[in-house]
Amino acid sequence: MQYFANGRSTPVCSVQRLAAVFDSATLPGVNSTMTSSVEDKPARTAWPEAREVLTMAWLYLVVAGLLEVLWAFTMKQSLGFTKLVPSLVTLVAMIISFWLLSLSMRVLPLGTAYVIWTGIGAIGAFVVGIVVLGEPVTALRVGSAVFILIGLIGLQIASDH
């Protein structure tokens, strides 16, 4: 489903805005006793469809980030796109990753979605590099990865999504 404000091409970017712009006639499954006023009912409980949209956006974003880890790893394995199977896996994973990222950006802000996506990819590639490829574990590398992780958590907490 696409949740756009009253037919406009601009996506709705928060639960409160979703609740404010839709009335009960436009959301399937919402009965007429519910109100579209954010002040009358909290948006997170009055609009379960909006919460589901946000949950799906975050799910798409996490899967897109995990696919970024996959394509980074298989790109390394492709040896500069000289091996067919890793090259194909890389390209398919890239396409699906970008597609899922674009779906999440229908609802989530650009800054949040893109940073979370690249952060999942960076931390995931870092872990895969250590665990699978035997890359070195140094205090500086681990400390830097921890700072990235702290930033990702901070962005998610600071987001109203």
LOVO-908317 format. One record per residue (C-alpha): residue in one letter; x, y, z. Coordinates in steps of 0.5 Angstrom, whole numbers, plus 500, padded with zeros to 3 digits. Each point is the difference from the previous one (the first is absolute). Last residue first. Layout:
residu A | px X | py Y | pz Z
...
# end
This chain:
residu H | px 519 | py 514 | pz 527
residu D | px 501 | py 506 | pz 504
residu S | px 507 | py 499 | pz 499
residu A | px 505 | py 502 | pz 506
residu I | px 500 | py 492 | pz 502
residu Q | px 502 | py 498 | pz 493
residu L | px 505 | py 505 | pz 499
residu G | px 503 | py 499 | pz 507
residu I | px 500 | py 492 | pz 499
residu L | px 504 | py 501 | pz 493
residu G | px 505 | py 505 | pz 503
residu I | px 502 | py 495 | pz 506
residu L | px 501 | py 495 | pz 494
residu I | px 504 | py 505 | pz 496
residu F | px 504 | py 501 | pz 507
residu V | px 501 | py 493 | pz 501
residu A | px 503 | py 499 | pz 493
residu S | px 505 | py 505 | pz 502
residu G | px 502 | py 496 | pz 506
residu V | px 500 | py 494 | pz 497
residu R | px 505 | py 502 | pz 494
residu L | px 504 | py 504 | pz 506
residu A | px 501 | py 494 | pz 504
residu T | px 502 | py 496 | pz 495
residu V | px 497 | py 494 | pz 497
residu P | px 503 | py 498 | pz 493
residu E | px 496 | py 497 | pz 494
residu G | px 499 | py 492 | pz 500
residu L | px 495 | py 500 | pz 494
residu V | px 494 | py 497 | pz 504
residu V | px 500 | py 503 | pz 507
residu I | px 504 | py 506 | pz 499
residu G | px 498 | py 502 | pz 493
residu V | px 493 | py 498 | pz 502
residu V | px 500 | py 504 | pz 506
residu F | px 502 | py 507 | pz 496
residu A | px 496 | py 498 | pz 495
residu G | px 494 | py 500 | pz 505
residu I | px 502 | py 506 | pz 503
residu A | px 501 | py 504 | pz 494
residu G | px 493 | py 497 | pz 496
residu I | px 496 | py 501 | pz 507
residu G | px 503 | py 507 | pz 500
residu T | px 499 | py 502 | pz 492
residu W | px 492 | py 498 | pz 501
residu I | px 500 | py 504 | pz 507
residu V | px 503 | py 506 | pz 497
residu Y | px 495 | py 499 | pz 494
residu A | px 494 | py 499 | pz 503
residu T | px 501 | py 506 | pz 506
residu G | px 502 | py 505 | pz 495
residu L | px 495 | py 499 | pz 495
residu P | px 494 | py 500 | pz 505
residu L | px 496 | py 493 | pz 500
residu V | px 494 | py 499 | pz 497
residu R | px 501 | py 500 | pz 492
residu M | px 507 | py 499 | pz 502
residu S | px 499 | py 493 | pz 502
residu L | px 498 | py 498 | pz 493
residu S | px 506 | py 503 | pz 497
residu L | px 504 | py 496 | pz 505
residu L | px 497 | py 494 | pz 498
residu W | px 501 | py 501 | pz 493
residu F | px 507 | py 502 | pz 501
residu S | px 502 | py 493 | pz 504
residu I | px 496 | py 496 | pz 494
residu I | px 504 | py 503 | pz 495
residu M | px 507 | py 500 | pz 504
residu A | px 498 | py 492 | pz 502
residu V | px 499 | py 499 | pz 492
residu L | px 506 | py 503 | pz 498
residu T | px 505 | py 497 | pz 506
residu V | px 497 | py 493 | pz 499
residu L | px 501 | py 501 | pz 492
residu S | px 507 | py 502 | pz 501
residu P | px 501 | py 494 | pz 506
residu V | px 498 | py 495 | pz 494
residu L | px 504 | py 503 | pz 494
residu K | px 507 | py 501 | pz 503
residu T | px 503 | py 506 | pz 497
residu F | px 496 | py 505 | pz 503
residu G | px 506 | py 504 | pz 504
residu L | px 502 | py 493 | pz 503
residu S | px 493 | py 498 | pz 501
residu Q | px 501 | py 498 | pz 507
residu K | px 501 | py 507 | pz 502
residu M | px 493 | py 502 | pz 497
residu T | px 497 | py 494 | pz 503
residu F | px 502 | py 503 | pz 507
residu A | px 497 | py 507 | pz 498
residu W | px 494 | py 497 | pz 497
residu L | px 499 | py 496 | pz 506
residu V | px 501 | py 505 | pz 505
residu E | px 495 | py 505 | pz 496
residu L | px 495 | py 494 | pz 500
residu L | px 500 | py 501 | pz 508
residu G | px 499 | py 507 | pz 499
residu A | px 494 | py 499 | pz 495
residu V | px 497 | py 495 | pz 505
residu V | px 501 | py 506 | pz 506
residu L | px 497 | py 505 | pz 495
residu Y | px 494 | py 496 | pz 498
residu L | px 498 | py 498 | pz 507
residu W | px 501 | py 507 | pz 502
residu A | px 495 | py 502 | pz 495
residu M | px 495 | py 494 | pz 502
residu T | px 500 | py 502 | pz 507
residu L | px 498 | py 507 | pz 498
residu V | px 495 | py 498 | pz 495
residu E | px 497 | py 495 | pz 506
residu R | px 500 | py 506 | pz 505
residu A | px 496 | py 504 | pz 494
residu E | px 495 | py 495 | pz 500
residu P | px 499 | py 499 | pz 507
residu W | px 498 | py 507 | pz 500
residu A | px 497 | py 502 | pz 507
residu T | px 505 | py 497 | pz 504
residu R | px 506 | py 503 | pz 497
residu A | px 497 | py 507 | pz 498
residu P | px 498 | py 501 | pz 507
residu K | px 492 | py 502 | pz 500
residu D | px 497 | py 506 | pz 501
residu E | px 506 | py 505 | pz 499
residu V | px 502 | py 496 | pz 494
residu S | px 493 | py 502 | pz 497
residu S | px 498 | py 495 | pz 494
residu T | px 494 | py 497 | pz 505
residu M | px 498 | py 493 | pz 501
residu T | px 493 | py 498 | pz 500
residu S | px 499 | py 499 | pz 493
residu N | px 504 | py 494 | pz 500
residu V | px 507 | py 499 | pz 497
residu G | px 501 | py 493 | pz 496
residu P | px 502 | py 504 | pz 493
residu L | px 503 | py 507 | pz 501
residu T | px 497 | py 505 | pz 496
residu A | px 493 | py 501 | pz 503
residu S | px 503 | py 500 | pz 507
residu D | px 503 | py 507 | pz 498
residu F | px 508 | py 500 | pz 498
residu V | px 504 | py 506 | pz 501
residu A | px 501 | py 501 | pz 507
residu A | px 501 | py 493 | pz 502
residu L | px 505 | py 499 | pz 495
residu R | px 503 | py 506 | pz 502
residu Q | px 500 | py 498 | pz 507
residu V | px 503 | py 493 | pz 498
residu S | px 506 | py 504 | pz 496
residu C | px 502 | py 501 | pz 493
residu V | px 495 | py 500 | pz 496
residu P | px 502 | py 500 | pz 493
residu T | px 500 | py 505 | pz 495
residu S | px 496 | py 499 | pz 493
residu R | px 494 | py 503 | pz 503
residu G | px 493 | py 495 | pz 500
residu N | px 498 | py 502 | pz 507
residu A | px 506 | py 499 | pz 503
residu F | px 504 | py 494 | pz 497
residu Y | px 500 | py 493 | pz 503
residu Q | px 501 | py 495 | pz 495
residu M | px 498 | py 493 | pz 501
# end
